[in-house]
């Protein structure tokens, strides 16, 4: 769960500046989360033998989609509370479920996240 450790680090680093009143991830908090989640996802996806023949632009597009989907459907408070669980390698059920929803969404909408020259 390397991805989780990187994501947790980003959450902790940026989460302390988020206010409790925020209802959604936005601004630097969101940007940091998305960047960290994309990087972690890409490392994880490239490490999967089943993805060995998939092009880097497609994997990158999938990870961009996934990171944004999770960011769009999370709050700073929930992500900060989940950070400890993620660091321990056991993300909360809501985040695991959200990741599954992201995967389904991103498979359907992958073309929207890949440059047309790579399709």
PATI-884550 format. One line per 5 residues: their letters; for each residue x, y, z of N, C-alpha, C. Coordinates in nm, 2 decimals. Layout:
<sites>
A) X,Y,Z,X,Y,Z,X,Y,Z  ...
</sites>
This chain:
<sites>
XXXXX) 0.08,-0.12,0.00,0.00,0.00,0.00,0.09,0.12,0.00  0.19,0.12,-0.08,0.28,0.24,-0.10,0.20,0.37,-0.13  0.10,0.35,-0.22,0.02,0.46,-0.26,-0.04,0.53,-0.14  -0.09,0.45,-0.05,-0.15,0.50,0.07,-0.05,0.58,0.16  0.07,0.54,0.17,0.17,0.61,0.25,0.20,0.75,0.19
XXXXX) 0.21,0.75,0.06,0.24,0.88,-0.01,0.12,0.97,0.01  0.00,0.92,-0.02,-0.12,1.00,0.00,-0.14,1.05,0.14  -0.11,0.96,0.24,-0.12,1.01,0.38,-0.02,1.12,0.40  0.10,1.11,0.35,0.19,1.22,0.37,0.15,1.35,0.32  0.09,1.34,0.20,0.04,1.47,0.14,-0.08,1.52,0.22
XXXXX) -0.16,1.43,0.26,-0.28,1.47,0.34,-0.23,1.54,0.47  -0.14,1.48,0.54,-0.09,1.54,0.66,-0.02,1.67,0.64  0.06,1.68,0.54,0.14,1.80,0.51,0.05,1.91,0.48  -0.05,1.89,0.40,-0.14,2.00,0.35,-0.27,2.01,0.44  -0.30,1.90,0.50,-0.43,1.90,0.58,-0.43,1.99,0.70
XXXXX) -0.32,2.01,0.75,-0.31,2.10,0.87,-0.35,2.24,0.84  -0.35,2.28,0.71,-0.38,2.41,0.68,-0.53,2.42,0.64  -0.60,2.31,0.62,-0.74,2.31,0.59,-0.82,2.35,0.71  -0.93,2.42,0.68,-1.02,2.46,0.79,-1.13,2.35,0.80  -1.18,2.34,0.93,-1.29,2.25,0.95,-1.41,2.28,0.88
XXXXX) -1.43,2.40,0.84,-1.55,2.45,0.77,-1.56,2.41,0.62  -1.45,2.36,0.57,-1.45,2.33,0.42,-1.54,2.21,0.40  -1.62,2.21,0.30,-1.71,2.10,0.27,-1.64,2.01,0.16  -1.55,2.06,0.09,-1.49,1.98,-0.01,-1.34,2.01,-0.03  -1.27,1.92,-0.09,-1.12,1.94,-0.11,-1.11,2.05,-0.22
XXXXX) -1.03,2.16,-0.19,-1.01,2.26,-0.28,-0.88,2.33,-0.25  -0.84,2.41,-0.35,-0.71,2.49,-0.33,-0.59,2.40,-0.32  -0.49,2.45,-0.24,-0.37,2.38,-0.23,-0.38,2.24,-0.17  -0.48,2.22,-0.08,-0.50,2.09,-0.02,-0.54,1.99,-0.13  -0.64,2.03,-0.21,-0.68,1.94,-0.32,-0.57,1.92,-0.42
XXXXX) -0.50,2.02,-0.46,-0.39,2.01,-0.56,-0.28,1.91,-0.50  -0.25,1.93,-0.38,-0.15,1.84,-0.32,-0.20,1.69,-0.31  -0.32,1.68,-0.27,-0.38,1.54,-0.27,-0.38,1.48,-0.40  -0.43,1.55,-0.50,-0.44,1.49,-0.64,-0.30,1.46,-0.69  -0.20,1.55,-0.67,-0.07,1.52,-0.72,-0.01,1.40,-0.65
XXXXX) -0.02,1.39,-0.52,0.03,1.27,-0.45,-0.04,1.14,-0.49  -0.18,1.15,-0.50,-0.25,1.03,-0.54,-0.22,0.99,-0.68  -0.20,1.08,-0.77,-0.16,1.05,-0.91,-0.03,0.97,-0.91  0.07,1.03,-0.84,0.21,0.97,-0.84,0.20,0.83,-0.78  0.13,0.82,-0.67,0.12,0.68,-0.60,0.05,0.58,-0.69
XXXXX) -0.06,0.63,-0.75,-0.13,0.54,-0.84,-0.05,0.49,-0.96  0.02,0.59,-1.02,0.11,0.55,-1.13,0.21,0.45,-1.10  0.28,0.47,-0.98,0.38,0.37,-0.94,0.32,0.24,-0.92  0.20,0.24,-0.85,0.13,0.11,-0.83,0.09,0.04,-0.96  0.03,0.12,-1.05,-0.02,0.06,-1.17,0.09,0.01,-1.26
XXXXX) 0.20,0.08,-1.26,0.32,0.04,-1.34,0.38,-0.09,-1.28  0.37,-0.11,-1.15,0.42,-0.23,-1.09,0.33,-0.35,-1.10  0.22,-0.34,-1.16,0.13,-0.45,-1.18,0.16,-0.53,-1.31  0.20,-0.65,-1.30,0.23,-0.73,-1.42,0.12,-0.72,-1.53  0.00,-0.72,-1.49,-0.11,-0.72,-1.58,-0.11,-0.59,-1.67
XXXXX) -0.04,-0.49,-1.62,-0.04,-0.36,-1.69,0.09,-0.34,-1.77  0.17,-0.44,-1.78,0.30,-0.43,-1.85,0.29,-0.38,-1.99  0.18,-0.41,-2.06,0.17,-0.37,-2.20,0.08,-0.25,-2.22  0.04,-0.19,-2.12,-0.05,-0.07,-2.13,0.04,0.05,-2.13  0.01,0.14,-2.23,0.10,0.26,-2.25,0.09,0.35,-2.13
XXXXX) 0.20,0.43,-2.11,0.21,0.52,-2.00,0.10,0.63,-2.01  0.07,0.68,-2.12,-0.04,0.78,-2.13,-0.17,0.73,-2.08  -0.20,0.60,-2.11,-0.33,0.55,-2.06,-0.33,0.53,-1.91  -0.22,0.48,-1.85,-0.20,0.46,-1.71,-0.21,0.60,-1.64  -0.14,0.69,-1.70,-0.14,0.83,-1.64,-0.29,0.89,-1.64
XXXXX) -0.36,0.87,-1.75,-0.49,0.92,-1.76,-0.58,0.85,-1.66  -0.57,0.72,-1.64,-0.65,0.65,-1.54,-0.62,0.70,-1.40  -0.49,0.72,-1.37,-0.46,0.77,-1.24,-0.50,0.92,-1.21  -0.50,1.00,-1.32,-0.55,1.14,-1.31,-0.70,1.13,-1.28  -0.77,1.05,-1.35,-0.91,1.04,-1.33,-0.94,0.99,-1.19
XXXXX) -0.87,0.89,-1.14,-0.90,0.83,-1.01,-0.87,0.93,-0.90  -0.76,1.00,-0.91,-0.73,1.10,-0.80,-0.83,1.21,-0.80  -0.87,1.25,-0.91,-0.97,1.36,-0.92,-1.11,1.31,-0.87  -1.15,1.19,-0.90,-1.28,1.14,-0.86,-1.28,1.13,-0.71  -1.17,1.08,-0.65,-1.16,1.07,-0.50,-1.17,1.21,-0.44
XXXXX) -1.09,1.30,-0.50,-1.09,1.44,-0.44,-1.23,1.50,-0.45  -1.30,1.48,-0.56,-1.43,1.54,-0.58,-1.53,1.48,-0.49  -1.51,1.36,-0.43,-1.60,1.29,-0.35,-1.56,1.28,-0.20  -1.47,1.36,-0.16,-1.41,1.36,-0.02,-1.41,1.49,0.04  -1.39,1.50,0.17,-1.38,1.62,0.24,-1.24,1.63,0.31
XXXXX) -1.19,1.74,0.34,-1.07,1.75,0.41,-1.07,1.68,0.54  -1.18,1.70,0.61,-1.19,1.63,0.75,-1.18,1.48,0.73  -1.26,1.42,0.64,-1.26,1.28,0.62,-1.12,1.23,0.58  -1.05,1.30,0.49,-0.92,1.26,0.45,-0.82,1.27,0.56  -0.82,1.38,0.64,-0.73,1.39,0.75,-0.75,1.28,0.85
XXXXX) -0.88,1.25,0.88,-0.91,1.15,0.98,-0.86,1.01,0.93  -0.86,0.99,0.80,-0.82,0.86,0.74,-0.67,0.85,0.73  -0.60,0.96,0.74,-0.45,0.95,0.72,-0.38,0.85,0.81  -0.42,0.84,0.93,-0.36,0.74,1.02,-0.38,0.60,0.98  -0.51,0.57,0.94,-0.54,0.44,0.89,-0.47,0.40,0.77
XXXXX) -0.45,0.50,0.68,-0.38,0.48,0.55,-0.23,0.45,0.58  -0.17,0.52,0.67,-0.03,0.50,0.71,-0.01,0.36,0.77  -0.11,0.31,0.84,-0.10,0.18,0.90,-0.14,0.07,0.79  -0.17,0.11,0.67,-0.19,0.01,0.57,-0.34,-0.04,0.57  -0.43,0.02,0.64,-0.56,-0.02,0.64,-0.66,0.10,0.62
XXXXX) -0.67,0.14,0.49,-0.76,0.25,0.47,-0.90,0.22,0.52  -0.97,0.33,0.56,-1.11,0.30,0.60,-1.20,0.25,0.49  -1.30,0.18,0.53,-1.39,0.12,0.43,-1.45,0.22,0.33  -1.48,0.34,0.38,-1.54,0.44,0.29,-1.44,0.48,0.18  -1.31,0.48,0.21,-1.21,0.52,0.11,-1.19,0.40,0.01
XXXXX) -1.19,0.28,0.07,-1.17,0.16,-0.02,-1.29,0.16,-0.12  -1.41,0.18,-0.07,-1.53,0.18,-0.15,-1.53,0.29,-0.26  -1.48,0.41,-0.21,-1.47,0.52,-0.31,-1.36,0.49,-0.42  -1.26,0.42,-0.38,-1.16,0.38,-0.48,-1.22,0.29,-0.58  -1.30,0.20,-0.54,-1.37,0.11,-0.63,-1.46,0.18,-0.72
XXXXX) -1.53,0.28,-0.67,-1.62,0.36,-0.75,-1.54,0.44,-0.85  -1.43,0.49,-0.81,-1.34,0.56,-0.90,-1.29,0.47,-1.01  -1.25,0.35,-0.98,-1.21,0.26,-1.09,-1.32,0.24,-1.19  -1.44,0.21,-1.15,-1.55,0.19,-1.24,-1.57,0.31,-1.33  -1.57,0.43,-1.26,-1.60,0.56,-1.34,-1.48,0.58,-1.44
XXXXX) -1.36,0.56,-1.40,-1.25,0.59,-1.48,-1.23,0.50,-1.60  -1.27,0.37,-1.59,-1.27,0.28,-1.70,-1.36,0.33,-1.81  -1.48,0.38,-1.77,-1.58,0.43,-1.86,-1.54,0.56,-1.92  -1.47,0.65,-1.84,-1.44,0.78,-1.89,-1.29,0.80,-1.92  -1.22,0.70,-1.94,-1.08,0.71,-1.96,-1.04,0.80,-2.08
XXXXX) -1.11,0.80,-2.18,-1.08,0.88,-2.30,-1.08,1.03,-2.27  -1.16,1.07,-2.17,-1.16,1.21,-2.13,-1.03,1.25,-2.06  -0.95,1.16,-2.02,-0.83,1.19,-1.94,-0.70,1.16,-2.02  -0.71,1.12,-2.14,-0.60,1.08,-2.23,-0.59,1.18,-2.35  -0.48,1.24,-2.37,-0.47,1.32,-2.49,-0.51,1.25,-2.62
XXXX) -0.59,1.32,-2.71,-0.64,1.25,-2.83,-0.53,1.19,-2.91  -0.41,1.25,-2.91,-0.30,1.19,-2.99,-0.25,1.06,-2.94  -0.29,1.02,-2.82,-0.25,0.89,-2.76,-0.36,0.79,-2.77  -0.48,0.82,-2.82,-0.59,0.73,-2.83,-0.59,0.64,-2.95
</sites>
